[in-house]
């Protein structure tokens, strides 16, 4: 399910209520251990204010496939502890160190929806 889907999270940054920004990140994982994420920010008028694609290598760190390790020489390391993986949703806790080995490390919850199969 992980590699057969594009996973997307969409949120609104409303630090400036007069000018909210739609923030979208879309992740793709292939079976050969390559991943990419595209970040796209759009203003209230539909204009793209930021658009960048980053590339990672990825692997699982645990025997039960519970942690995804994403690594990039340019963008650093990410660890995703999978909380839920279905055909429609990927829910993870993201950290900069393996959360299984470092359970007290600060983590951020990311909820991604399947947008393409």
Phi and psi in degrees as GROMACS dihedral restraints (atoms count N, CA, C in turn):
[ dihedral_restraints ]
;  ai    aj    ak    al  type     phi  dphi    fc
    3     4     5     6     1   -64.1    20    10
    4     5     6     7     1   -45.4    20    10
    6     7     8     9     1   -87.9    20    10
    7     8     9    10     1   -12.3    20    10
    9    10    11    12     1   -93.9    20    10
   10    11    12    13     1    10.7    20    10
   12    13    14    15     1  -140.2    20    10
   13    14    15    16     1   148.9    20    10
   15    16    17    18     1   -95.6    20    10
   16    17    18    19     1   130.5    20    10
   18    19    20    21     1  -109.8    20    10
   19    20    21    22     1   128.4    20    10
   21    22    23    24     1  -130.4    20    10
   22    23    24    25     1   137.3    20    10
   24    25    26    27     1  -119.3    20    10
   25    26    27    28     1   132.9    20    10
   27    28    29    30     1  -127.4    20    10
   28    29    30    31     1   133.2    20    10
   30    31    32    33     1  -145.2    20    10
   31    32    33    34     1   172.0    20    10
   33    34    35    36     1  -118.8    20    10
   34    35    36    37     1   127.6    20    10
   36    37    38    39     1   -93.2    20    10
   37    38    39    40     1   112.5    20    10
   39    40    41    42     1  -117.4    20    10
   40    41    42    43     1    37.2    20    10
   42    43    44    45     1   -58.1    20    10
   43    44    45    46     1   -33.5    20    10
   45    46    47    48     1  -114.8    20    10
   46    47    48    49     1    96.9    20    10
   48    49    50    51     1   -56.8    20    10
   49    50    51    52     1   -25.2    20    10
   51    52    53    54     1   -75.5    20    10
   52    53    54    55     1   -23.0    20    10
   54    55    56    57     1  -135.5    20    10
   55    56    57    58     1    67.7    20    10
   57    58    59    60     1   -67.0    20    10
   58    59    60    61     1   148.4    20    10
   60    61    62    63     1  -118.5    20    10
   61    62    63    64     1   127.0    20    10
   63    64    65    66     1   -81.1    20    10
   64    65    66    67     1   123.4    20    10
   66    67    68    69     1  -110.8    20    10
   67    68    69    70     1   127.1    20    10
   69    70    71    72     1  -131.4    20    10
   70    71    72    73     1   131.8    20    10
   72    73    74    75     1  -124.0    20    10
   73    74    75    76     1   132.6    20    10
   75    76    77    78     1  -124.6    20    10
   76    77    78    79     1   122.0    20    10
   78    79    80    81     1  -107.9    20    10
   79    80    81    82     1   142.1    20    10
   81    82    83    84     1  -132.3    20    10
   82    83    84    85     1   136.9    20    10
   84    85    86    87     1  -122.3    20    10
   85    86    87    88     1   132.4    20    10
   87    88    89    90     1  -106.2    20    10
   88    89    90    91     1   166.8    20    10
   90    91    92    93     1   -72.4    20    10
   91    92    93    94     1   -13.2    20    10
   93    94    95    96     1   -91.9    20    10
   94    95    96    97     1     6.6    20    10
   96    97    98    99     1    89.4    20    10
   97    98    99   100     1    21.3    20    10
   99   100   101   102     1  -110.9    20    10
  100   101   102   103     1   145.0    20    10
  102   103   104   105     1  -140.7    20    10
  103   104   105   106     1   155.8    20    10
  105   106   107   108     1  -141.9    20    10
  106   107   108   109     1   152.7    20    10
  108   109   110   111     1  -134.3    20    10
  109   110   111   112     1   134.4    20    10
  111   112   113   114     1  -113.3    20    10
  112   113   114   115     1   124.7    20    10
  114   115   116   117     1  -101.8    20    10
  115   116   117   118     1   128.4    20    10
  117   118   119   120     1  -136.2    20    10
  118   119   120   121     1   125.6    20    10
  120   121   122   123     1  -113.3    20    10
  121   122   123   124     1   136.2    20    10
  123   124   125   126     1  -129.9    20    10
  124   125   126   127     1   133.9    20    10
  126   127   128   129     1   -81.6    20    10
  127   128   129   130     1   177.7    20    10
  129   130   131   132     1   -63.8    20    10
  130   131   132   133     1   -19.0    20    10
  132   133   134   135     1   -92.5    20    10
  133   134   135   136     1     3.0    20    10
  135   136   137   138     1    87.1    20    10
  136   137   138   139     1     7.2    20    10
  138   139   140   141     1   -84.4    20    10
  139   140   141   142     1   135.2    20    10
  141   142   143   144     1   -75.9    20    10
  142   143   144   145     1   123.0    20    10
  144   145   146   147     1  -103.1    20    10
  145   146   147   148     1   -16.6    20    10
  147   148   149   150     1  -155.8    20    10
  148   149   150   151     1   136.4    20    10
  150   151   152   153     1  -153.4    20    10
  151   152   153   154     1   111.4    20    10
  153   154   155   156     1  -143.7    20    10
  154   155   156   157     1   141.0    20    10
  156   157   158   159     1  -113.1    20    10
  157   158   159   160     1   132.8    20    10
  159   160   161   162     1  -117.9    20    10
  160   161   162   163     1   150.0    20    10
  162   163   164   165     1  -119.9    20    10
  163   164   165   166     1   141.1    20    10
  165   166   167   168     1  -135.5    20    10
  166   167   168   169     1   159.8    20    10
  168   169   170   171     1  -100.0    20    10
  169   170   171   172     1   152.4    20    10
  171   172   173   174     1  -143.6    20    10
  172   173   174   175     1   155.9    20    10
  174   175   176   177     1  -158.9    20    10
  175   176   177   178     1   168.1    20    10
  177   178   179   180     1   -91.2    20    10
  178   179   180   181     1   145.5    20    10
  180   181   182   183     1  -102.5    20    10
  181   182   183   184     1   -14.3    20    10
  183   184   185   186     1  -119.4    20    10
  184   185   186   187     1   155.3    20    10
  186   187   188   189     1   -63.9    20    10
  187   188   189   190     1   -26.9    20    10
  189   190   191   192     1   -94.3    20    10
  190   191   192   193     1    12.4    20    10
  192   193   194   195     1    60.1    20    10
  193   194   195   196     1    35.4    20    10
  195   196   197   198     1   -89.7    20    10
  196   197   198   199     1   -20.8    20    10
  198   199   200   201     1  -124.8    20    10
  199   200   201   202     1   126.8    20    10
  201   202   203   204     1   -97.5    20    10
  202   203   204   205     1   127.1    20    10
  204   205   206   207     1  -104.6    20    10
  205   206   207   208     1   118.5    20    10
  207   208   209   210     1  -109.0    20    10
  208   209   210   211     1   127.1    20    10
  210   211   212   213     1  -135.4    20    10
  211   212   213   214     1   141.9    20    10
  213   214   215   216     1  -148.9    20    10
  214   215   216   217     1   132.0    20    10
  216   217   218   219     1   -63.3    20    10
  217   218   219   220     1   -29.6    20    10
  219   220   221   222     1   -85.5    20    10
  220   221   222   223     1   -38.9    20    10
  222   223   224   225     1  -112.9    20    10
  223   224   225   226     1    -0.7    20    10
  225   226   227   228     1    88.4    20    10
  226   227   228   229     1  -170.3    20    10
  228   229   230   231     1  -102.8    20    10
  229   230   231   232     1   144.7    20    10
  231   232   233   234     1  -133.1    20    10
  232   233   234   235     1   144.8    20    10
  234   235   236   237     1  -125.1    20    10
  235   236   237   238     1   130.4    20    10
  237   238   239   240     1  -117.5    20    10
  238   239   240   241     1   116.0    20    10
  240   241   242   243     1   -86.5    20    10
  241   242   243   244     1   114.9    20    10
  243   244   245   246     1   -74.7    20    10
  244   245   246   247     1   121.3    20    10
  246   247   248   249     1   -94.9    20    10
  247   248   249   250     1   -35.4    20    10
  249   250   251   252     1  -153.5    20    10
  250   251   252   253     1   134.8    20    10
  252   253   254   255     1  -140.3    20    10
  253   254   255   256     1   111.1    20    10
  255   256   257   258     1  -127.0    20    10
  256   257   258   259     1  -179.5    20    10
  258   259   260   261     1   -63.9    20    10
  259   260   261   262     1   -22.0    20    10
  261   262   263   264     1  -110.7    20    10
  262   263   264   265     1   -18.2    20    10
  264   265   266   267     1  -143.4    20    10
  265   266   267   268     1   139.5    20    10
  267   268   269   270     1  -123.8    20    10
  268   269   270   271     1   114.1    20    10
  270   271   272   273     1  -115.5    20    10
  271   272   273   274     1   123.8    20    10
  273   274   275   276     1  -134.1    20    10
  274   275   276   277     1   162.0    20    10
  276   277   278   279     1  -110.0    20    10
  277   278   279   280     1   120.2    20    10
  279   280   281   282     1   -97.9    20    10
  280   281   282   283     1   141.3    20    10
  282   283   284   285     1  -150.7    20    10
  283   284   285   286     1   166.7    20    10
  285   286   287   288     1   -92.3    20    10
  286   287   288   289     1    -5.8    20    10
  288   289   290   291     1  -134.0    20    10
  289   290   291   292     1   159.6    20    10
  291   292   293   294     1   -60.5    20    10
  292   293   294   295     1   116.1    20    10
  294   295   296   297     1   -71.1    20    10
  295   296   297   298     1   -17.1    20    10
  297   298   299   300     1   -73.7    20    10
  298   299   300   301     1   -43.5    20    10
  300   301   302   303     1   -80.3    20    10
  301   302   303   304     1   -22.9    20    10
  303   304   305   306     1  -130.7    20    10
  304   305   306   307     1    71.9    20    10
  306   307   308   309     1   -64.5    20    10
  307   308   309   310     1   -17.8    20    10
  309   310   311   312     1   -92.6    20    10
  310   311   312   313     1     0.5    20    10
  312   313   314   315     1   -64.9    20    10
  313   314   315   316     1   138.8    20    10
  315   316   317   318     1   -58.7    20    10
  316   317   318   319     1   137.5    20    10
  318   319   320   321     1  -131.0    20    10
  319   320   321   322     1   150.2    20    10
  321   322   323   324     1  -122.4    20    10
  322   323   324   325     1   130.4    20    10
  324   325   326   327     1   -79.6    20    10
  325   326   327   328     1   132.9    20    10
  327   328   329   330     1  -124.2    20    10
  328   329   330   331     1   128.9    20    10
  330   331   332   333     1  -117.5    20    10
  331   332   333   334     1   114.5    20    10
  333   334   335   336     1  -111.3    20    10
  334   335   336   337     1   142.0    20    10
  336   337   338   339     1  -107.5    20    10
  337   338   339   340     1   145.5    20    10
  339   340   341   342     1   -69.3    20    10
  340   341   342   343     1   125.6    20    10
  342   343   344   345     1  -119.6    20    10
  343   344   345   346     1   -10.9    20    10
  345   346   347   348     1  -159.1    20    10
  346   347   348   349     1   139.2    20    10
